[in-house]
Amino acid sequence: MARAGVTKGEVQRARVALIKAGRHPSIDAIRIELGNTGSKATIFRHLKEIAADEGGAGLPQGSVSEEGVASENEK
């Protein structure tokens, strides 16, 4: 059975765990923290939503751009 996909809550928990461990919560680091599951586009979308919820503090600096994620998905 196919997985429903990573949730915003899972991305948030992985992000917080990385920050507490003193690591940068990049899209790739979050994906690894989640057990190598979830597309980069989905993780990026959840990070944008978290950033909006937190007033812009949720999106890691130097993360993959929307254009980069879109081109990644076209491969």
mmJSON file of the N, C-alpha and C atoms, coordinates in Angstrom:
{"data_MODEL":{"atom_site":{
"group_PDB":["ATOM","ATOM","ATOM","ATOM","ATOM","ATOM","ATOM","ATOM","ATOM","ATOM","ATOM","ATOM","ATOM","ATOM","ATOM","ATOM","ATOM","ATOM","ATOM","ATOM","ATOM","ATOM","ATOM","ATOM","ATOM","ATOM","ATOM","ATOM","ATOM","ATOM","ATOM","ATOM","ATOM","ATOM","ATOM","ATOM","ATOM","ATOM","ATOM","ATOM","ATOM","ATOM","ATOM","ATOM","ATOM","ATOM","ATOM","ATOM","ATOM","ATOM","ATOM","ATOM","ATOM","ATOM","ATOM","ATOM","ATOM","ATOM","ATOM","ATOM","ATOM","ATOM","ATOM","ATOM","ATOM","ATOM","ATOM","ATOM","ATOM","ATOM","ATOM","ATOM","ATOM","ATOM","ATOM","ATOM","ATOM","ATOM","ATOM","ATOM","ATOM","ATOM","ATOM","ATOM","ATOM","ATOM","ATOM","ATOM","ATOM","ATOM","ATOM","ATOM","ATOM","ATOM","ATOM","ATOM","ATOM","ATOM","ATOM","ATOM","ATOM","ATOM","ATOM","ATOM","ATOM","ATOM","ATOM","ATOM","ATOM","ATOM","ATOM","ATOM","ATOM","ATOM","ATOM","ATOM","ATOM","ATOM","ATOM","ATOM","ATOM","ATOM","ATOM","ATOM","ATOM","ATOM","ATOM","ATOM","ATOM","ATOM","ATOM","ATOM","ATOM","ATOM","ATOM","ATOM","ATOM","ATOM","ATOM","ATOM","ATOM","ATOM","ATOM","ATOM","ATOM","ATOM","ATOM","ATOM","ATOM","ATOM","ATOM","ATOM","ATOM","ATOM","ATOM","ATOM","ATOM","ATOM","ATOM","ATOM","ATOM","ATOM","ATOM","ATOM","ATOM","ATOM","ATOM","ATOM","ATOM","ATOM","ATOM","ATOM","ATOM","ATOM","ATOM","ATOM","ATOM","ATOM","ATOM","ATOM","ATOM","ATOM","ATOM","ATOM","ATOM","ATOM","ATOM","ATOM","ATOM","ATOM","ATOM","ATOM","ATOM","ATOM","ATOM","ATOM","ATOM","ATOM","ATOM","ATOM","ATOM","ATOM","ATOM","ATOM","ATOM","ATOM","ATOM","ATOM","ATOM","ATOM","ATOM","ATOM","ATOM","ATOM","ATOM","ATOM","ATOM","ATOM","ATOM","ATOM","ATOM","ATOM","ATOM","ATOM","ATOM"],
"id":[1,2,3,4,5,6,7,8,9,10,11,12,13,14,15,16,17,18,19,20,21,22,23,24,25,26,27,28,29,30,31,32,33,34,35,36,37,38,39,40,41,42,43,44,45,46,47,48,49,50,51,52,53,54,55,56,57,58,59,60,61,62,63,64,65,66,67,68,69,70,71,72,73,74,75,76,77,78,79,80,81,82,83,84,85,86,87,88,89,90,91,92,93,94,95,96,97,98,99,100,101,102,103,104,105,106,107,108,109,110,111,112,113,114,115,116,117,118,119,120,121,122,123,124,125,126,127,128,129,130,131,132,133,134,135,136,137,138,139,140,141,142,143,144,145,146,147,148,149,150,151,152,153,154,155,156,157,158,159,160,161,162,163,164,165,166,167,168,169,170,171,172,173,174,175,176,177,178,179,180,181,182,183,184,185,186,187,188,189,190,191,192,193,194,195,196,197,198,199,200,201,202,203,204,205,206,207,208,209,210,211,212,213,214,215,216,217,218,219,220,221,222,223,224,225],
"type_symbol":["N","C","C","N","C","C","N","C","C","N","C","C","N","C","C","N","C","C","N","C","C","N","C","C","N","C","C","N","C","C","N","C","C","N","C","C","N","C","C","N","C","C","N","C","C","N","C","C","N","C","C","N","C","C","N","C","C","N","C","C","N","C","C","N","C","C","N","C","C","N","C","C","N","C","C","N","C","C","N","C","C","N","C","C","N","C","C","N","C","C","N","C","C","N","C","C","N","C","C","N","C","C","N","C","C","N","C","C","N","C","C","N","C","C","N","C","C","N","C","C","N","C","C","N","C","C","N","C","C","N","C","C","N","C","C","N","C","C","N","C","C","N","C","C","N","C","C","N","C","C","N","C","C","N","C","C","N","C","C","N","C","C","N","C","C","N","C","C","N","C","C","N","C","C","N","C","C","N","C","C","N","C","C","N","C","C","N","C","C","N","C","C","N","C","C","N","C","C","N","C","C","N","C","C","N","C","C","N","C","C","N","C","C","N","C","C","N","C","C","N","C","C","N","C","C"],
"label_atom_id":["N","CA","C","N","CA","C","N","CA","C","N","CA","C","N","CA","C","N","CA","C","N","CA","C","N","CA","C","N","CA","C","N","CA","C","N","CA","C","N","CA","C","N","CA","C","N","CA","C","N","CA","C","N","CA","C","N","CA","C","N","CA","C","N","CA","C","N","CA","C","N","CA","C","N","CA","C","N","CA","C","N","CA","C","N","CA","C","N","CA","C","N","CA","C","N","CA","C","N","CA","C","N","CA","C","N","CA","C","N","CA","C","N","CA","C","N","CA","C","N","CA","C","N","CA","C","N","CA","C","N","CA","C","N","CA","C","N","CA","C","N","CA","C","N","CA","C","N","CA","C","N","CA","C","N","CA","C","N","CA","C","N","CA","C","N","CA","C","N","CA","C","N","CA","C","N","CA","C","N","CA","C","N","CA","C","N","CA","C","N","CA","C","N","CA","C","N","CA","C","N","CA","C","N","CA","C","N","CA","C","N","CA","C","N","CA","C","N","CA","C","N","CA","C","N","CA","C","N","CA","C","N","CA","C","N","CA","C","N","CA","C","N","CA","C","N","CA","C","N","CA","C","N","CA","C","N","CA","C","N","CA","C"],
"label_alt_id":[null,null,null,null,null,null,null,null,null,null,null,null,null,null,null,null,null,null,null,null,null,null,null,null,null,null,null,null,null,null,null,null,null,null,null,null,null,null,null,null,null,null,null,null,null,null,null,null,null,null,null,null,null,null,null,null,null,null,null,null,null,null,null,null,null,null,null,null,null,null,null,null,null,null,null,null,null,null,null,null,null,null,null,null,null,null,null,null,null,null,null,null,null,null,null,null,null,null,null,null,null,null,null,null,null,null,null,null,null,null,null,null,null,null,null,null,null,null,null,null,null,null,null,null,null,null,null,null,null,null,null,null,null,null,null,null,null,null,null,null,null,null,null,null,null,null,null,null,null,null,null,null,null,null,null,null,null,null,null,null,null,null,null,null,null,null,null,null,null,null,null,null,null,null,null,null,null,null,null,null,null,null,null,null,null,null,null,null,null,null,null,null,null,null,null,null,null,null,null,null,null,null,null,null,null,null,null,null,null,null,null,null,null,null,null,null,null,null,null,null,null,null,null,null,null],
"label_comp_id":["MET","MET","MET","ALA","ALA","ALA","ARG","ARG","ARG","ALA","ALA","ALA","GLY","GLY","GLY","VAL","VAL","VAL","THR","THR","THR","LYS","LYS","LYS","GLY","GLY","GLY","GLU","GLU","GLU","VAL","VAL","VAL","GLN","GLN","GLN","ARG","ARG","ARG","ALA","ALA","ALA","ARG","ARG","ARG","VAL","VAL","VAL","ALA","ALA","ALA","LEU","LEU","LEU","ILE","ILE","ILE","LYS","LYS","LYS","ALA","ALA","ALA","GLY","GLY","GLY","ARG","ARG","ARG","HIS","HIS","HIS","PRO","PRO","PRO","SER","SER","SER","ILE","ILE","ILE","ASP","ASP","ASP","ALA","ALA","ALA","ILE","ILE","ILE","ARG","ARG","ARG","ILE","ILE","ILE","GLU","GLU","GLU","LEU","LEU","LEU","GLY","GLY","GLY","ASN","ASN","ASN","THR","THR","THR","GLY","GLY","GLY","SER","SER","SER","LYS","LYS","LYS","ALA","ALA","ALA","THR","THR","THR","ILE","ILE","ILE","PHE","PHE","PHE","ARG","ARG","ARG","HIS","HIS","HIS","LEU","LEU","LEU","LYS","LYS","LYS","GLU","GLU","GLU","ILE","ILE","ILE","ALA","ALA","ALA","ALA","ALA","ALA","ASP","ASP","ASP","GLU","GLU","GLU","GLY","GLY","GLY","GLY","GLY","GLY","ALA","ALA","ALA","GLY","GLY","GLY","LEU","LEU","LEU","PRO","PRO","PRO","GLN","GLN","GLN","GLY","GLY","GLY","SER","SER","SER","VAL","VAL","VAL","SER","SER","SER","GLU","GLU","GLU","GLU","GLU","GLU","GLY","GLY","GLY","VAL","VAL","VAL","ALA","ALA","ALA","SER","SER","SER","GLU","GLU","GLU","ASN","ASN","ASN","GLU","GLU","GLU","LYS","LYS","LYS"],
"label_asym_id":["A","A","A","A","A","A","A","A","A","A","A","A","A","A","A","A","A","A","A","A","A","A","A","A","A","A","A","A","A","A","A","A","A","A","A","A","A","A","A","A","A","A","A","A","A","A","A","A","A","A","A","A","A","A","A","A","A","A","A","A","A","A","A","A","A","A","A","A","A","A","A","A","A","A","A","A","A","A","A","A","A","A","A","A","A","A","A","A","A","A","A","A","A","A","A","A","A","A","A","A","A","A","A","A","A","A","A","A","A","A","A","A","A","A","A","A","A","A","A","A","A","A","A","A","A","A","A","A","A","A","A","A","A","A","A","A","A","A","A","A","A","A","A","A","A","A","A","A","A","A","A","A","A","A","A","A","A","A","A","A","A","A","A","A","A","A","A","A","A","A","A","A","A","A","A","A","A","A","A","A","A","A","A","A","A","A","A","A","A","A","A","A","A","A","A","A","A","A","A","A","A","A","A","A","A","A","A","A","A","A","A","A","A","A","A","A","A","A","A","A","A","A","A","A","A"],
"label_entity_id":["1","1","1","1","1","1","1","1","1","1","1","1","1","1","1","1","1","1","1","1","1","1","1","1","1","1","1","1","1","1","1","1","1","1","1","1","1","1","1","1","1","1","1","1","1","1","1","1","1","1","1","1","1","1","1","1","1","1","1","1","1","1","1","1","1","1","1","1","1","1","1","1","1","1","1","1","1","1","1","1","1","1","1","1","1","1","1","1","1","1","1","1","1","1","1","1","1","1","1","1","1","1","1","1","1","1","1","1","1","1","1","1","1","1","1","1","1","1","1","1","1","1","1","1","1","1","1","1","1","1","1","1","1","1","1","1","1","1","1","1","1","1","1","1","1","1","1","1","1","1","1","1","1","1","1","1","1","1","1","1","1","1","1","1","1","1","1","1","1","1","1","1","1","1","1","1","1","1","1","1","1","1","1","1","1","1","1","1","1","1","1","1","1","1","1","1","1","1","1","1","1","1","1","1","1","1","1","1","1","1","1","1","1","1","1","1","1","1","1","1","1","1","1","1","1"],
"label_seq_id":[1,1,1,2,2,2,3,3,3,4,4,4,5,5,5,6,6,6,7,7,7,8,8,8,9,9,9,10,10,10,11,11,11,12,12,12,13,13,13,14,14,14,15,15,15,16,16,16,17,17,17,18,18,18,19,19,19,20,20,20,21,21,21,22,22,22,23,23,23,24,24,24,25,25,25,26,26,26,27,27,27,28,28,28,29,29,29,30,30,30,31,31,31,32,32,32,33,33,33,34,34,34,35,35,35,36,36,36,37,37,37,38,38,38,39,39,39,40,40,40,41,41,41,42,42,42,43,43,43,44,44,44,45,45,45,46,46,46,47,47,47,48,48,48,49,49,49,50,50,50,51,51,51,52,52,52,53,53,53,54,54,54,55,55,55,56,56,56,57,57,57,58,58,58,59,59,59,60,60,60,61,61,61,62,62,62,63,63,63,64,64,64,65,65,65,66,66,66,67,67,67,68,68,68,69,69,69,70,70,70,71,71,71,72,72,72,73,73,73,74,74,74,75,75,75],
"pdbx_PDB_ins_code":[null,null,null,null,null,null,null,null,null,null,null,null,null,null,null,null,null,null,null,null,null,null,null,null,null,null,null,null,null,null,null,null,null,null,null,null,null,null,null,null,null,null,null,null,null,null,null,null,null,null,null,null,null,null,null,null,null,null,null,null,null,null,null,null,null,null,null,null,null,null,null,null,null,null,null,null,null,null,null,null,null,null,null,null,null,null,null,null,null,null,null,null,null,null,null,null,null,null,null,null,null,null,null,null,null,null,null,null,null,null,null,null,null,null,null,null,null,null,null,null,null,null,null,null,null,null,null,null,null,null,null,null,null,null,null,null,null,null,null,null,null,null,null,null,null,null,null,null,null,null,null,null,null,null,null,null,null,null,null,null,null,null,null,null,null,null,null,null,null,null,null,null,null,null,null,null,null,null,null,null,null,null,null,null,null,null,null,null,null,null,null,null,null,null,null,null,null,null,null,null,null,null,null,null,null,null,null,null,null,null,null,null,null,null,null,null,null,null,null,null,null,null,null,null,null],
"Cartn_x":[0.848,0.0,0.895,0.54,1.32,1.13,2.191,2.155,1.428,0.715,-0.056,0.837,2.079,2.98,3.314,4.381,4.78,3.849,3.593,2.698,3.508,2.833,3.455,3.981,3.247,3.671,4.951,5.084,6.307,7.499,7.293,8.357,8.739,7.756,8.025,8.82,8.426,9.143,10.585,10.788,12.14,12.964,12.364,13.044,13.492,12.599,12.921,14.026,13.955,14.98,16.351,16.405,17.677,18.218,17.354,17.773,18.289,17.585,18.023,19.363,19.638,20.913,22.015,21.668,22.651,22.956,22.044,22.225,21.29,21.71,20.906,19.741,18.514,17.356,17.114,18.059,17.888,16.856,16.401,15.428,16.005,17.261,17.885,18.042,18.445,18.612,17.265,16.22,14.881,14.445,14.703,14.317,15.03,16.308,17.058,16.49,16.196,15.615,14.279,13.556,12.264,12.42,13.659,13.884,13.925,14.438,14.532,13.183,12.192,10.863,10.369,9.446,8.884,9.655,8.938,9.602,10.131,11.161,11.718,10.681,9.844,8.804,7.802,7.415,6.465,7.088,8.338,9.024,9.161,9.545,9.682,8.35,7.261,5.937,5.577,5.843,5.554,6.432,7.7,8.582,8.082,7.571,7.004,5.799,4.943,3.778,4.206,5.217,5.732,6.301,7.023,7.594,6.481,5.412,4.29,3.639,3.494,2.898,3.753,5.072,6.006,6.494,5.899,6.298,7.579,7.855,9.021,10.241,10.172,11.355,11.529,10.604,10.668,11.452,11.693,12.377,13.873,14.627,16.064,16.734,17.704,18.482,19.283,19.369,20.151,19.475,18.174,17.477,17.216,16.745,16.461,15.377,15.56,14.559,13.366,12.272,11.087,11.403,12.179,12.536,13.367,14.263,15.095,14.269,13.29,12.414,11.58,11.077,10.262,11.078,12.315,13.139,13.515,13.689,13.98,12.83,11.594,10.426,10.195,10.771,10.58,11.508,12.5,13.472,12.85],
"Cartn_y":[-1.172,0.0,1.238,2.21,3.445,4.302,4.98,5.892,7.172,7.762,8.969,10.179,10.132,11.268,11.859,12.626,13.233,14.391,14.549,15.613,16.822,17.92,19.154,18.937,18.212,17.924,17.11,16.129,15.327,16.184,17.066,17.963,18.9,19.424,20.328,19.61,18.376,17.629,17.348,16.974,16.714,17.995,19.106,20.408,20.786,20.643,20.972,20.056,18.761,17.812,18.194,18.596,19.009,20.269,21.235,22.488,22.203,21.355,21.014,20.303,19.546,18.83,19.743,21.007,21.962,21.819,21.189,20.985,21.901,22.244,23.093,22.273,22.757,21.992,22.161,21.713,21.785,20.746,20.877,19.924,18.514,18.369,17.042,16.489,17.333,16.879,16.464,17.209,16.853,15.535,15.365,14.114,12.924,13.068,11.999,11.742,12.803,12.68,11.929,12.077,11.397,9.952,9.505,8.13,8.015,9.058,9.103,8.91,9.549,9.493,10.912,11.034,12.335,12.98,13.612,14.302,15.641,16.128,17.422,18.522,18.373,19.374,19.431,18.272,18.237,18.832,18.453,18.993,20.501,20.975,22.412,23.134,22.555,23.168,23.271,22.203,22.239,23.266,23.373,24.376,25.786,26.026,27.345,27.635,26.635,26.81,27.066,26.346,26.54,27.952,28.396,29.747,30.793,30.592,31.528,31.532,30.346,30.235,30.93,30.885,31.438,32.834,33.423,34.769,34.815,33.764,33.758,33.077,32.499,31.897,30.415,29.8,28.355,27.858,28.685,28.238,28.399,27.296,27.399,28.268,29.068,29.879,28.943,29.268,28.455,27.156,27.048,25.825,25.828,24.719,24.577,25.564,26.246,27.195,26.46,27.182,26.578,26.102,26.883,26.497,25.221,25.113,23.907,22.687,22.833,21.72,21.348,22.347,22.058,21.321,21.74,21.05,19.662,19.464,18.156,17.206,17.698,16.856,16.51,17.287,17.034,15.948,15.567,14.545,13.19],
"Cartn_z":[0.0,0.0,0.0,-0.769,-0.87,0.378,0.743,1.894,1.475,2.41,2.126,1.892,2.328,2.187,3.541,3.577,4.847,5.168,6.441,6.884,7.336,7.445,7.937,9.355,10.168,11.535,11.584,10.691,10.636,10.233,9.257,8.817,9.954,10.67,11.795,12.879,13.226,14.267,13.841,12.58,12.078,12.103,11.722,11.721,13.123,14.094,15.486,16.009,15.692,16.141,15.592,14.329,13.731,14.397,14.628,15.266,16.676,17.43,18.791,18.781,17.707,17.584,17.055,16.792,16.298,14.821,14.093,12.654,11.872,10.66,9.777,9.208,9.333,8.854,7.351,6.548,5.095,4.652,3.441,2.906,2.932,2.508,2.497,3.91,4.875,6.255,6.847,6.544,7.031,6.416,5.129,4.459,5.096,5.396,6.063,7.453,8.185,9.531,9.48,8.378,8.206,7.738,7.565,7.108,5.6,4.934,3.468,2.791,3.335,2.748,2.485,1.575,1.216,0.087,-0.811,-1.912,-1.422,-2.09,-1.738,-1.934,-2.942,-3.197,-2.042,-1.526,-0.411,0.842,1.124,2.297,2.16,0.975,0.734,0.962,0.447,0.615,2.105,2.857,4.292,5.002,4.614,5.221,4.951,3.735,3.42,4.307,4.523,5.383,6.822,7.295,8.65,8.778,7.756,7.765,7.854,7.098,7.132,8.514,9.107,10.441,11.493,11.309,12.289,11.92,10.937,10.539,9.741,8.975,8.093,8.657,9.844,10.469,10.144,9.415,9.234,8.041,7.045,5.846,6.022,5.915,6.124,5.068,5.489,4.549,3.662,2.385,1.466,1.085,1.319,0.944,-0.552,-1.033,-2.455,-2.852,-3.964,-4.438,-5.029,-5.175,-5.79,-7.2,-7.929,-9.306,-9.293,-8.33,-8.226,-7.916,-7.035,-6.697,-7.911,-8.629,-9.817,-10.857,-11.09,-12.082,-11.61,-10.304,-9.739,-10.003,-9.894,-10.087,-11.555,-12.464,-13.882,-14.409,-13.613,-14.039,-14.13],
"occupancy":[1.0,1.0,1.0,1.0,1.0,1.0,1.0,1.0,1.0,1.0,1.0,1.0,1.0,1.0,1.0,1.0,1.0,1.0,1.0,1.0,1.0,1.0,1.0,1.0,1.0,1.0,1.0,1.0,1.0,1.0,1.0,1.0,1.0,1.0,1.0,1.0,1.0,1.0,1.0,1.0,1.0,1.0,1.0,1.0,1.0,1.0,1.0,1.0,1.0,1.0,1.0,1.0,1.0,1.0,1.0,1.0,1.0,1.0,1.0,1.0,1.0,1.0,1.0,1.0,1.0,1.0,1.0,1.0,1.0,1.0,1.0,1.0,1.0,1.0,1.0,1.0,1.0,1.0,1.0,1.0,1.0,1.0,1.0,1.0,1.0,1.0,1.0,1.0,1.0,1.0,1.0,1.0,1.0,1.0,1.0,1.0,1.0,1.0,1.0,1.0,1.0,1.0,1.0,1.0,1.0,1.0,1.0,1.0,1.0,1.0,1.0,1.0,1.0,1.0,1.0,1.0,1.0,1.0,1.0,1.0,1.0,1.0,1.0,1.0,1.0,1.0,1.0,1.0,1.0,1.0,1.0,1.0,1.0,1.0,1.0,1.0,1.0,1.0,1.0,1.0,1.0,1.0,1.0,1.0,1.0,1.0,1.0,1.0,1.0,1.0,1.0,1.0,1.0,1.0,1.0,1.0,1.0,1.0,1.0,1.0,1.0,1.0,1.0,1.0,1.0,1.0,1.0,1.0,1.0,1.0,1.0,1.0,1.0,1.0,1.0,1.0,1.0,1.0,1.0,1.0,1.0,1.0,1.0,1.0,1.0,1.0,1.0,1.0,1.0,1.0,1.0,1.0,1.0,1.0,1.0,1.0,1.0,1.0,1.0,1.0,1.0,1.0,1.0,1.0,1.0,1.0,1.0,1.0,1.0,1.0,1.0,1.0,1.0,1.0,1.0,1.0,1.0,1.0,1.0,1.0,1.0,1.0,1.0,1.0,1.0],
"B_iso_or_equiv":[0.0,0.0,0.0,0.0,0.0,0.0,0.0,0.0,0.0,0.0,0.0,0.0,0.0,0.0,0.0,0.0,0.0,0.0,0.0,0.0,0.0,0.0,0.0,0.0,0.0,0.0,0.0,0.0,0.0,0.0,0.0,0.0,0.0,0.0,0.0,0.0,0.0,0.0,0.0,0.0,0.0,0.0,0.0,0.0,0.0,0.0,0.0,0.0,0.0,0.0,0.0,0.0,0.0,0.0,0.0,0.0,0.0,0.0,0.0,0.0,0.0,0.0,0.0,0.0,0.0,0.0,0.0,0.0,0.0,0.0,0.0,0.0,0.0,0.0,0.0,0.0,0.0,0.0,0.0,0.0,0.0,0.0,0.0,0.0,0.0,0.0,0.0,0.0,0.0,0.0,0.0,0.0,0.0,0.0,0.0,0.0,0.0,0.0,0.0,0.0,0.0,0.0,0.0,0.0,0.0,0.0,0.0,0.0,0.0,0.0,0.0,0.0,0.0,0.0,0.0,0.0,0.0,0.0,0.0,0.0,0.0,0.0,0.0,0.0,0.0,0.0,0.0,0.0,0.0,0.0,0.0,0.0,0.0,0.0,0.0,0.0,0.0,0.0,0.0,0.0,0.0,0.0,0.0,0.0,0.0,0.0,0.0,0.0,0.0,0.0,0.0,0.0,0.0,0.0,0.0,0.0,0.0,0.0,0.0,0.0,0.0,0.0,0.0,0.0,0.0,0.0,0.0,0.0,0.0,0.0,0.0,0.0,0.0,0.0,0.0,0.0,0.0,0.0,0.0,0.0,0.0,0.0,0.0,0.0,0.0,0.0,0.0,0.0,0.0,0.0,0.0,0.0,0.0,0.0,0.0,0.0,0.0,0.0,0.0,0.0,0.0,0.0,0.0,0.0,0.0,0.0,0.0,0.0,0.0,0.0,0.0,0.0,0.0,0.0,0.0,0.0,0.0,0.0,0.0,0.0,0.0,0.0,0.0,0.0,0.0],
"pdbx_formal_charge":[null,null,null,null,null,null,null,null,null,null,null,null,null,null,null,null,null,null,null,null,null,null,null,null,null,null,null,null,null,null,null,null,null,null,null,null,null,null,null,null,null,null,null,null,null,null,null,null,null,null,null,null,null,null,null,null,null,null,null,null,null,null,null,null,null,null,null,null,null,null,null,null,null,null,null,null,null,null,null,null,null,null,null,null,null,null,null,null,null,null,null,null,null,null,null,null,null,null,null,null,null,null,null,null,null,null,null,null,null,null,null,null,null,null,null,null,null,null,null,null,null,null,null,null,null,null,null,null,null,null,null,null,null,null,null,null,null,null,null,null,null,null,null,null,null,null,null,null,null,null,null,null,null,null,null,null,null,null,null,null,null,null,null,null,null,null,null,null,null,null,null,null,null,null,null,null,null,null,null,null,null,null,null,null,null,null,null,null,null,null,null,null,null,null,null,null,null,null,null,null,null,null,null,null,null,null,null,null,null,null,null,null,null,null,null,null,null,null,null,null,null,null,null,null,null],
"auth_seq_id":[1,1,1,2,2,2,3,3,3,4,4,4,5,5,5,6,6,6,7,7,7,8,8,8,9,9,9,10,10,10,11,11,11,12,12,12,13,13,13,14,14,14,15,15,15,16,16,16,17,17,17,18,18,18,19,19,19,20,20,20,21,21,21,22,22,22,23,23,23,24,24,24,25,25,25,26,26,26,27,27,27,28,28,28,29,29,29,30,30,30,31,31,31,32,32,32,33,33,33,34,34,34,35,35,35,36,36,36,37,37,37,38,38,38,39,39,39,40,40,40,41,41,41,42,42,42,43,43,43,44,44,44,45,45,45,46,46,46,47,47,47,48,48,48,49,49,49,50,50,50,51,51,51,52,52,52,53,53,53,54,54,54,55,55,55,56,56,56,57,57,57,58,58,58,59,59,59,60,60,60,61,61,61,62,62,62,63,63,63,64,64,64,65,65,65,66,66,66,67,67,67,68,68,68,69,69,69,70,70,70,71,71,71,72,72,72,73,73,73,74,74,74,75,75,75],
"auth_comp_id":["MET","MET","MET","ALA","ALA","ALA","ARG","ARG","ARG","ALA","ALA","ALA","GLY","GLY","GLY","VAL","VAL","VAL","THR","THR","THR","LYS","LYS","LYS","GLY","GLY","GLY","GLU","GLU","GLU","VAL","VAL","VAL","GLN","GLN","GLN","ARG","ARG","ARG","ALA","ALA","ALA","ARG","ARG","ARG","VAL","VAL","VAL","ALA","ALA","ALA","LEU","LEU","LEU","ILE","ILE","ILE","LYS","LYS","LYS","ALA","ALA","ALA","GLY","GLY","GLY","ARG","ARG","ARG","HIS","HIS","HIS","PRO","PRO","PRO","SER","SER","SER","ILE","ILE","ILE","ASP","ASP","ASP","ALA","ALA","ALA","ILE","ILE","ILE","ARG","ARG","ARG","ILE","ILE","ILE","GLU","GLU","GLU","LEU","LEU","LEU","GLY","GLY","GLY","ASN","ASN","ASN","THR","THR","THR","GLY","GLY","GLY","SER","SER","SER","LYS","LYS","LYS","ALA","ALA","ALA","THR","THR","THR","ILE","ILE","ILE","PHE","PHE","PHE","ARG","ARG","ARG","HIS","HIS","HIS","LEU","LEU","LEU","LYS","LYS","LYS","GLU","GLU","GLU","ILE","ILE","ILE","ALA","ALA","ALA","ALA","ALA","ALA","ASP","ASP","ASP","GLU","GLU","GLU","GLY","GLY","GLY","GLY","GLY","GLY","ALA","ALA","ALA","GLY","GLY","GLY","LEU","LEU","LEU","PRO","PRO","PRO","GLN","GLN","GLN","GLY","GLY","GLY","SER","SER","SER","VAL","VAL","VAL","SER","SER","SER","GLU","GLU","GLU","GLU","GLU","GLU","GLY","GLY","GLY","VAL","VAL","VAL","ALA","ALA","ALA","SER","SER","SER","GLU","GLU","GLU","ASN","ASN","ASN","GLU","GLU","GLU","LYS","LYS","LYS"],
"auth_asym_id":["A","A","A","A","A","A","A","A","A","A","A","A","A","A","A","A","A","A","A","A","A","A","A","A","A","A","A","A","A","A","A","A","A","A","A","A","A","A","A","A","A","A","A","A","A","A","A","A","A","A","A","A","A","A","A","A","A","A","A","A","A","A","A","A","A","A","A","A","A","A","A","A","A","A","A","A","A","A","A","A","A","A","A","A","A","A","A","A","A","A","A","A","A","A","A","A","A","A","A","A","A","A","A","A","A","A","A","A","A","A","A","A","A","A","A","A","A","A","A","A","A","A","A","A","A","A","A","A","A","A","A","A","A","A","A","A","A","A","A","A","A","A","A","A","A","A","A","A","A","A","A","A","A","A","A","A","A","A","A","A","A","A","A","A","A","A","A","A","A","A","A","A","A","A","A","A","A","A","A","A","A","A","A","A","A","A","A","A","A","A","A","A","A","A","A","A","A","A","A","A","A","A","A","A","A","A","A","A","A","A","A","A","A","A","A","A","A","A","A","A","A","A","A","A","A"],
"auth_atom_id":["N","CA","C","N","CA","C","N","CA","C","N","CA","C","N","CA","C","N","CA","C","N","CA","C","N","CA","C","N","CA","C","N","CA","C","N","CA","C","N","CA","C","N","CA","C","N","CA","C","N","CA","C","N","CA","C","N","CA","C","N","CA","C","N","CA","C","N","CA","C","N","CA","C","N","CA","C","N","CA","C","N","CA","C","N","CA","C","N","CA","C","N","CA","C","N","CA","C","N","CA","C","N","CA","C","N","CA","C","N","CA","C","N","CA","C","N","CA","C","N","CA","C","N","CA","C","N","CA","C","N","CA","C","N","CA","C","N","CA","C","N","CA","C","N","CA","C","N","CA","C","N","CA","C","N","CA","C","N","CA","C","N","CA","C","N","CA","C","N","CA","C","N","CA","C","N","CA","C","N","CA","C","N","CA","C","N","CA","C","N","CA","C","N","CA","C","N","CA","C","N","CA","C","N","CA","C","N","CA","C","N","CA","C","N","CA","C","N","CA","C","N","CA","C","N","CA","C","N","CA","C","N","CA","C","N","CA","C","N","CA","C","N","CA","C","N","CA","C","N","CA","C","N","CA","C","N","CA","C","N","CA","C"],
"pdbx_PDB_model_num":[1,1,1,1,1,1,1,1,1,1,1,1,1,1,1,1,1,1,1,1,1,1,1,1,1,1,1,1,1,1,1,1,1,1,1,1,1,1,1,1,1,1,1,1,1,1,1,1,1,1,1,1,1,1,1,1,1,1,1,1,1,1,1,1,1,1,1,1,1,1,1,1,1,1,1,1,1,1,1,1,1,1,1,1,1,1,1,1,1,1,1,1,1,1,1,1,1,1,1,1,1,1,1,1,1,1,1,1,1,1,1,1,1,1,1,1,1,1,1,1,1,1,1,1,1,1,1,1,1,1,1,1,1,1,1,1,1,1,1,1,1,1,1,1,1,1,1,1,1,1,1,1,1,1,1,1,1,1,1,1,1,1,1,1,1,1,1,1,1,1,1,1,1,1,1,1,1,1,1,1,1,1,1,1,1,1,1,1,1,1,1,1,1,1,1,1,1,1,1,1,1,1,1,1,1,1,1,1,1,1,1,1,1,1,1,1,1,1,1,1,1,1,1,1,1]
}}}
